[in-house]
Amino acid sequence: MRVLVAPDKFAGTLTAVQATDAIAEGWSQRAPGDELDLAPMADGGPGFVDVLHAALGGDLHLVEVPGLHGDPVPATVLRVGTTAYVESAQACGRHLLEEGARPAATGTTYGVGRLVRAAVESGASTVVVGVGGTGSNDGGAGLLAALGATADGSLDGGGEALGAVSSVDVAPARAALEGVDLVLAADVDNPLAGLFGATKAYGPQKGISEDDQQRLDGHLERFAGLVDRRVALDKGAGAGGGLGYGLLVLGAERRSGIGVVMEATDLATRARAADLVLTGEGAFDFSSRSGKVPYGVAEVAAAALRPCVALAGRVLVGSREMRALGVESAYSTEYLVGLDRSMSDPAGSLRELAARVARTWSR
């Protein structure tokens, strides 16, 4: 039996590569005769560059850039031919909020702009920016500043500082990317501001209080009025706390993050060659339909007429919702070994779960 193993990261516990290895090890313990095809996935958020490097090869270039609050952080640019891949979470990821206990309201995307600049200076003619898992909420203002945009006021002080900005000139940033194809890789389709915008939709998970949300959302709306109000309504403008907006203002083409990875890994062909497709993530719930890895993998499996099974830390949907997501069955490490062990030994728990699932699904 041939099994395609294509999970996302288990946020906070396992990278996509680690999760893939754990599933493969557990499955092989129970069904050693099965042939496993390993394809770790990502959706533009954390792990985007690692997964693409594993799939495409290429050269990794280490770059030190300012982090979410200006402290230097290590990041990488992946070069594959004339294309460079950048992971925004490396420069402004939500994990940097937790480490410094500083607010998202002052977090900047300046480091992402420095990564894009490094990619261009390396000679890349196409730069793909994976957007997801950010701790910023600055509308991409920091990105624009790093690429040369100027303003009457501060563009690199986070969303909070945008309230004092009275004019913005993005022409220098556009000039810095002349002749470069820019790609926004994200699966979020929110606009920049408003009820479904970056601040309202994703502010709570970044620790932004309800009172602060209203003020910061107003700052983003005002910022868009100074730069380009029309682009603020485009799908994906709200990705990454508005980082998507900054990229779209610079002429980026929006593409699905999981789509970029699935194309790079030729997942559709590999699914057709499999008898069963396995996917997974930390928490499998109905939000997985919003461009997350399991939904994307399940769609590919359905097109190949192959069953898709999910392994997760937690499963928060019933069988009806599960099938609406294109998944035949979903299994939880929390249910199998309990919450404490699921968190303290995520790899071991996932190996054990995979072995249990193999008992049901392997021939």
C-alpha positions as CSV (number, residue, x, y, z in Angstrom):
1,M,0.0,0.0,0.0
2,R,1.3,3.5,-0.9
3,V,0.6,6.3,1.6
4,L,1.2,10.0,1.0
5,V,2.0,11.8,4.3
6,A,1.4,15.6,3.9
7,P,0.8,17.3,7.3
8,D,1.2,20.9,8.3
9,K,3.2,22.0,11.4
10,F,1.6,21.2,14.8
11,A,1.8,24.8,16.0
12,G,3.9,25.3,19.1
13,T,5.1,21.6,19.3
14,L,6.3,20.2,15.9
15,T,7.4,21.6,12.6
16,A,5.8,20.1,9.5
17,V,9.0,18.1,8.8
18,Q,9.0,16.7,12.4
19,A,5.3,15.9,12.2
20,T,5.8,14.1,8.9
21,D,8.7,12.0,10.4
22,A,6.7,11.1,13.5
23,I,3.7,9.9,11.4
24,A,6.0,7.9,9.1
25,E,7.8,6.3,12.0
26,G,4.5,5.3,13.8
27,W,2.9,4.1,10.6
28,S,5.9,1.9,9.7
29,Q,5.9,0.3,13.1
30,R,2.4,-1.0,12.4
31,A,2.6,-1.5,8.7
32,P,6.3,-2.0,7.7
33,G,5.4,-3.2,4.2
34,D,3.7,0.0,3.2
35,E,5.5,2.5,1.0
36,L,5.4,6.0,2.4
37,D,5.8,9.2,0.4
38,L,6.7,12.1,2.7
39,A,5.6,15.6,1.7
40,P,5.6,18.1,4.6
41,M,3.3,21.1,3.9
42,A,3.0,24.8,4.8
43,D,0.5,27.5,4.0
44,G,2.8,30.6,3.9
45,G,3.3,30.8,7.6
46,P,6.0,29.3,9.8
47,G,7.8,26.5,8.1
48,F,7.2,27.9,4.6
49,V,10.9,28.2,3.6
50,D,12.0,24.9,5.3
51,V,9.3,22.9,3.5
52,L,10.1,24.5,0.1
53,H,13.8,23.9,0.7
54,A,13.1,20.2,1.4
55,A,11.0,20.0,-1.8
56,L,13.0,22.1,-4.2
57,G,16.6,22.2,-2.9
58,G,18.2,25.5,-3.7
59,D,20.5,27.6,-1.6
60,L,19.7,29.1,1.8
61,H,21.2,32.5,2.6
62,L,21.3,33.5,6.2
63,V,20.3,37.2,6.8
64,E,20.1,39.0,10.1
65,V,17.2,41.5,10.2
66,P,15.3,43.6,12.7
67,G,12.7,41.5,14.5
68,L,9.2,42.5,15.5
69,H,10.4,45.1,17.9
70,G,13.8,45.9,16.4
71,D,15.9,43.2,18.1
72,P,18.1,41.4,15.5
73,V,16.8,38.0,14.5
74,P,18.2,35.3,12.1
75,A,16.2,34.6,9.0
76,T,16.8,32.9,5.7
77,V,16.2,33.6,2.0
78,L,15.8,30.5,-0.2
79,R,17.1,30.9,-3.7
80,V,16.0,28.4,-6.4
81,G,17.2,29.6,-9.7
82,T,16.0,33.1,-10.2
83,T,13.2,32.8,-7.6
84,A,13.7,33.7,-4.0
85,Y,11.3,32.6,-1.2
86,V,10.9,34.6,2.0
87,E,9.0,33.6,5.2
88,S,7.6,36.7,7.0
89,A,7.1,34.9,10.3
90,Q,10.9,34.6,10.6
91,A,11.1,38.4,10.9
92,C,7.8,39.3,12.6
93,G,6.3,36.0,13.8
94,R,3.9,35.7,16.7
95,H,6.5,33.7,18.6
96,L,8.5,37.0,18.9
97,L,5.6,38.5,20.9
98,E,5.7,35.7,23.4
99,E,9.5,35.9,23.8
100,G,9.5,39.7,24.5
101,A,6.1,40.1,26.0
102,R,5.7,43.3,24.0
103,P,2.5,44.3,22.3
104,A,1.5,43.6,18.7
105,A,0.4,47.2,18.4
106,T,4.1,48.3,18.2
107,G,5.3,45.3,16.2
108,T,6.8,46.2,12.8
109,T,7.2,44.4,9.5
110,Y,10.4,46.3,8.8
111,G,12.4,43.0,8.9
112,V,10.3,41.5,6.2
113,G,11.2,44.4,4.0
114,R,14.8,43.8,4.7
115,L,14.4,40.2,3.7
116,V,12.8,41.2,0.4
117,R,15.6,43.7,-0.2
118,A,18.2,40.9,0.5
119,A,16.4,38.7,-2.0
120,V,16.4,41.4,-4.7
121,E,20.1,42.2,-4.0
122,S,20.9,38.5,-4.5
123,G,19.8,38.8,-8.1
124,A,16.3,37.2,-7.8
125,S,13.8,38.3,-10.5
126,T,10.9,36.8,-8.6
127,V,10.4,37.1,-4.8
128,V,7.7,35.0,-3.2
129,V,6.7,36.2,0.3
130,G,5.0,33.7,2.6
131,V,2.6,35.5,4.9
132,G,1.1,34.0,8.0
133,G,1.7,33.6,11.7
134,T,2.8,37.2,12.2
135,G,2.7,39.2,15.4
136,S,2.4,42.5,13.6
137,N,-0.5,44.8,12.8
138,D,1.1,47.7,10.9
139,G,-0.5,47.4,7.5
140,G,2.9,46.6,5.9
141,A,4.1,50.0,6.7
142,G,7.4,48.7,8.1
143,L,7.9,46.6,4.9
144,L,7.4,49.8,2.8
145,A,9.9,51.8,4.9
146,A,12.6,49.1,4.6
147,L,12.2,49.2,0.9
148,G,12.5,53.0,0.8
149,A,9.1,54.5,1.3
150,T,9.1,57.8,3.2
151,A,6.5,59.5,5.4
152,D,5.8,62.5,7.6
153,G,5.8,60.3,10.7
154,S,7.1,56.9,11.5
155,L,6.4,53.9,9.3
156,D,8.5,51.4,11.4
157,G,6.9,51.9,14.8
158,G,4.1,49.4,14.3
159,G,0.3,50.1,13.9
160,E,0.3,52.3,16.9
161,A,2.6,54.8,15.3
162,L,0.5,55.1,12.2
163,G,-1.9,57.4,14.0
164,A,0.7,60.2,13.7
165,V,1.5,59.7,10.0
166,S,0.2,62.5,7.8
167,S,1.7,61.7,4.4
168,V,3.3,58.7,2.7
169,D,5.4,58.3,-0.5
170,V,5.7,54.7,-1.7
171,A,7.4,55.6,-5.0
172,P,10.9,54.9,-3.8
173,A,9.8,51.4,-2.6
174,R,8.2,50.7,-6.0
175,A,11.4,51.8,-7.7
176,A,13.5,49.4,-5.5
177,L,11.5,46.5,-6.9
178,E,11.4,47.6,-10.6
179,G,11.8,44.6,-12.8
180,V,11.0,42.2,-9.9
181,D,7.9,40.0,-9.8
182,L,6.5,40.1,-6.3
183,V,4.2,37.3,-5.0
184,L,2.1,37.4,-1.9
185,A,1.6,33.8,-0.8
186,A,-1.2,33.7,1.7
187,D,-4.6,32.0,2.1
188,V,-6.3,34.8,4.0
189,D,-8.7,36.8,1.9
190,N,-9.6,39.5,4.5
191,P,-9.5,43.2,3.5
192,L,-7.2,45.5,5.4
193,A,-9.7,47.2,7.8
194,G,-13.2,47.0,9.0
195,L,-15.3,44.2,10.6
196,F,-13.5,41.5,8.8
197,G,-10.2,43.2,8.5
198,A,-6.7,42.4,9.9
199,T,-7.2,43.9,13.3
200,K,-10.8,42.6,14.1
201,A,-10.2,39.1,12.6
202,Y,-6.7,38.4,13.9
203,G,-6.0,40.9,16.6
204,P,-7.4,38.8,19.5
205,Q,-4.9,36.0,18.8
206,K,-2.1,38.5,19.0
207,G,-3.3,39.8,22.4
208,I,-4.9,43.0,21.1
209,S,-7.7,44.0,23.4
210,E,-11.1,45.0,22.1
211,D,-10.6,48.6,22.9
212,D,-7.2,48.7,21.2
213,Q,-8.7,46.9,18.2
214,Q,-11.0,49.8,17.4
215,R,-8.2,52.4,17.6
216,L,-5.7,50.3,15.6
217,D,-8.3,49.5,12.9
218,G,-8.9,53.3,12.6
219,H,-5.1,53.8,12.1
220,L,-5.0,51.2,9.3
221,E,-8.0,52.8,7.6
222,R,-6.4,56.2,7.8
223,F,-3.1,54.8,6.5
224,A,-4.9,53.3,3.5
225,G,-6.4,56.7,2.8
226,L,-2.8,58.1,2.5
227,V,-1.5,55.3,0.3
228,D,-4.2,53.5,-1.7
229,R,-7.7,53.1,-0.4
230,R,-8.8,50.8,-3.2
231,V,-6.1,48.2,-2.6
232,A,-7.2,48.0,1.0
233,L,-10.4,46.3,-0.1
234,D,-8.5,43.6,-2.1
235,K,-8.6,40.0,-0.9
236,G,-5.4,39.3,1.1
237,A,-4.8,42.9,2.1
238,G,-5.5,41.9,5.7
239,A,-3.0,39.0,5.7
240,G,-0.3,39.1,8.3
241,G,-1.7,42.1,10.1
242,G,-2.0,44.0,6.9
243,L,1.4,42.9,5.6
244,G,-0.5,41.7,2.5
245,Y,-1.6,45.3,1.9
246,G,1.9,46.5,1.8
247,L,2.9,43.8,-0.7
248,L,-0.2,44.5,-2.9
249,V,0.5,48.2,-2.9
250,L,3.9,47.3,-4.4
251,G,2.2,45.3,-7.2
252,A,2.4,41.8,-5.7
253,E,0.3,39.0,-7.3
254,R,-1.7,37.1,-4.7
255,R,-1.4,33.4,-4.7
256,S,-2.5,30.7,-2.3
257,G,0.2,29.8,0.1
258,I,-0.7,26.1,0.3
259,G,-1.1,26.3,-3.5
260,V,2.5,27.4,-3.9
261,V,3.7,24.5,-1.7
262,M,1.5,21.9,-3.4
263,E,2.7,23.0,-6.8
264,A,6.4,22.9,-5.7
265,T,6.0,19.4,-4.3
266,D,3.8,18.2,-7.2
267,L,1.3,17.0,-4.7
268,A,-1.4,16.3,-7.2
269,T,0.7,13.7,-9.1
270,R,1.9,12.1,-5.9
271,A,-1.7,11.8,-4.6
272,R,-2.7,10.0,-7.8
273,A,0.1,7.5,-7.2
274,A,-1.1,6.9,-3.6
275,D,-3.8,4.6,-2.2
276,L,-4.3,6.8,0.9
277,V,-3.5,10.4,1.8
278,L,-2.7,11.5,5.4
279,T,-2.6,15.1,6.5
280,G,-2.8,16.9,9.9
281,E,-2.2,20.0,12.0
282,G,-2.2,20.9,15.7
283,A,-6.0,21.7,15.9
284,F,-8.3,20.4,13.3
285,D,-11.4,22.5,13.3
286,F,-13.8,24.2,10.9
287,S,-11.4,27.1,10.4
288,S,-9.3,24.6,8.6
289,R,-11.5,25.4,5.6
290,S,-10.0,28.9,5.5
291,G,-7.0,28.0,3.3
292,K,-5.3,25.8,5.8
293,V,-3.2,22.8,4.8
294,P,-5.6,19.9,5.7
295,Y,-8.3,21.4,3.5
296,G,-5.9,22.0,0.6
297,V,-4.5,18.5,0.9
298,A,-8.0,17.0,1.1
299,E,-9.0,18.8,-2.1
300,V,-6.1,17.3,-3.9
301,A,-6.9,13.9,-2.5
302,A,-10.5,14.2,-3.7
303,A,-9.5,15.2,-7.2
304,A,-7.3,12.1,-7.3
305,L,-10.2,10.0,-5.9
306,R,-8.2,9.0,-2.9
307,P,-9.4,8.9,0.7
308,C,-7.9,11.5,3.0
309,V,-7.4,11.0,6.8
310,A,-6.3,13.7,9.3
311,L,-4.1,13.2,12.4
312,A,-4.2,16.2,14.8
313,G,-3.4,17.2,18.3
314,R,-7.1,18.1,18.8
315,V,-10.1,17.4,16.7
316,L,-12.9,19.9,17.1
317,V,-15.3,19.0,14.4
318,G,-17.9,16.3,14.1
319,S,-18.2,13.8,11.3
320,R,-20.5,15.9,9.2
321,E,-18.2,19.0,9.3
322,M,-15.2,16.7,8.7
323,R,-16.7,15.4,5.5
324,A,-17.5,18.9,4.4
325,L,-13.8,19.5,4.6
326,G,-13.2,16.4,2.4
327,V,-11.7,14.3,5.2
328,E,-12.9,10.7,5.8
329,S,-11.8,10.4,9.4
330,A,-9.8,12.5,11.9
331,Y,-7.9,11.2,14.9
332,S,-6.6,13.1,17.9
333,T,-3.5,12.6,20.1
334,E,-5.3,14.3,22.9
335,Y,-8.1,11.7,22.8
336,L,-5.6,8.9,22.6
337,V,-3.0,9.8,25.2
338,G,-4.5,12.8,27.1
339,L,-3.7,16.5,26.9
340,D,-0.7,16.5,29.2
341,R,1.2,13.8,27.3
342,S,0.1,15.2,23.9
343,M,1.8,18.5,24.8
344,S,4.8,17.2,26.7
345,D,5.7,14.4,24.2
346,P,4.2,15.6,20.9
347,A,6.4,13.5,18.6
348,G,5.9,10.3,20.6
349,S,2.1,10.9,20.9
350,L,1.9,11.4,17.1
351,R,3.9,8.3,16.4
352,E,1.5,6.3,18.7
353,L,-1.5,7.8,17.0
354,A,-0.1,7.0,13.5
355,A,0.4,3.4,14.5
356,R,-3.2,3.2,15.8
357,V,-4.5,4.7,12.6
358,A,-2.4,2.3,10.5
359,R,-4.2,-0.6,12.2
360,T,-7.5,0.7,10.8
361,W,-6.4,2.0,7.4
362,S,-3.5,-0.1,6.2
363,R,-4.3,-3.2,4.2
